[in-house]
Amino acid sequence: MTTTRRTLLGLLPVLALGSAAARGSTPLSIVATTGMIADAARVIGGAAVDVRALMGPGIDPHSYRQTRTDIVALARAELVLWHGLYLEAQMEEFLLDLAARQPVVAVAESLPEARLIGHEDYAGRRDPHVWMDPTLWAGAVTRIRDALSEVRPDEAADFDARAAAYLAELDRLARYSTDVLSSVPEQARVLVTAHDAFRYFGAAYGYEVVGIQGISTESEAGLARIGELVDMLVERRIGAAFVESTVSDRNIRALIEGAAAKGHTVRIGGELYSDAMGPDGSYEGTYLGMIDHNVSTIAAALGGSVPERGMDGRLSRPVEGAA
C-alpha cells in the first residue's frame, strides 16, 4: 500500500464523522461509480436520494483511478454503489477497504453465476459488461433497490414501487431490442467493435460479436490480430464496423483501411455506448436511451427495420439507415 493511499484511508473515519451530522431526514447521499448504476439509483430513489456518479460520459471504467476528490465523496456517502466483476479494476482494492467502514455494495456481484460469461483476460473473473442485456441488468437494478432499502428502510415501499415500474421499462426495452435486432438478415448478424464489450448482447440476441481488443481496454490489439480481422471482413463481405464512445477509433479505422486495400468497403456503422452512457441531460444519457441507441444503431446499420428515432421516438437524432 502506498503512503498516499494509507494516509487517505486513515482519513476515512474522520470524513465519515463529518458527514454524519448532515444525515437524517435529508436525501440519502449516494456515490455510484458508473453512470448506469447512478441512473438506476436516481430512478428508484426519486426525491429521496442525492446521487453522484464518479465516471461520466466517455470515461473508461477499466482504467479509471479514484482522485482525492472522489475519495472524500466516497467516504462521506451514506451508500456507495459500484459494479464489481472487476470492471473498476484500478479501484477495487480501495472499494473493498471502504466496505469495512460503511455501506458499499457491488451491484453486479449478486447476479446468477450461470448467466455470467468468463473473462478472456483474467482467469477466474467474469465479463463485467452485463448491462448490455437488459434482462440481466434487471438483476443489478433489483440489488440497487435492496441496497437503498437496507440503508433507508422507512422508504422501502416507495423504492419497491419505483423499482417495479423501472423493471417493467427494462422488460419493454428488451422486447423492443429483440424485435428490431431480429429484423436483421441472419447472415448479417455480426457485430464488429473496438473492444469485446458486447458478448452479453450477442448471447441475448443471437449475434456473433467480434471485438478487436479484449474485454478490458487495457489490452492492445496487435498487427496480427488486425490482419486476421481484415481477412475475415473481406472473406465474409461484412460491410460495417462500429466505434465506441469510450475507446479510440484507431483500430476500427485500421480495419477499414486494411479492407479497402483488398478491394472491400467497410463503413462505420455508427458510434455505440459501451462502457459509459451518452451526454448528461440527454435521453442517451440514461440507461434506457443508451441501449435504445445501441440496438437501433446496430440493427439499422446491418440492414434491419428500425423506427427513425428508436423505441419511443426519443433518440436525439434520426438513426442512419432507419426504415
URKA-V748601 format. One line per field, one symbol per residue. ss: DSSP state (@ for helix, = for strand, . for the rest). phi: phi as a letter, one per 40 degrees, with the letter a starting at -180 (. if undefined). psi: psi as a letter, one per 40 degrees, with the letter a starting at -180 (. if undefined). Layout:
ss: ???
phi: ???
psi: ???
//
This chain:
ss: ..@@@@@@@@@@@@@@@@@@.......=====..@@@@@@@@@@@@@@=====..............@@@@@@@@@..====.........@@@@@@@.....===......@@@..=.......=...@@@.@@@@@@@@@@@@@@@@@@.@@@@@@@@@@@@@@@@@@@@@@@@@@@@@....@@@.======...@@@@@@@..======.........@@@@@@@@@@@@@@...=====.....@@@@@@@@@@@@.....======..........@@@.@@@@@@@@@@@@@@@......................
phi: .ccccccccccdccccccccccchccdccbbbcbcccccccccccfccbbbbccbcdgccccbcbcccccccccccccabbbcgfgccdcbdccccccccbacbbccccccddcccbccccbcgcbdcccccbdcccdccccccdccccccbcccdccccccccccccccccccccdcccccccddcccbbbbcacbbccdcccbgbcbbbccccccccbcccccdccccccccccfcbabbcbcbbdcccccccccccccbgbcbbccicbcbbaccddgccccbcdcdcddcccccccccgcbbddbgdbgbccadccgcc
psi: hiddddddddedddddddeddeibeiihhhhididddddddddddbeeihhhhdhahehhddehhiiddddddddeidhhhidaffdgdeedddddddeedihhhhdeeeihddeiiihddhheiihefdeehddddddddddddddddddgddeddddddddddddddddddddddddddeehhdeeghhhidigefddddddefihhhhdiadhediihidddddddddddddefheiihiidehieddddddddddddeehhhiheihihceiaaiheideeidddddddddddddddeeihhidfadefeidiihhei.
//
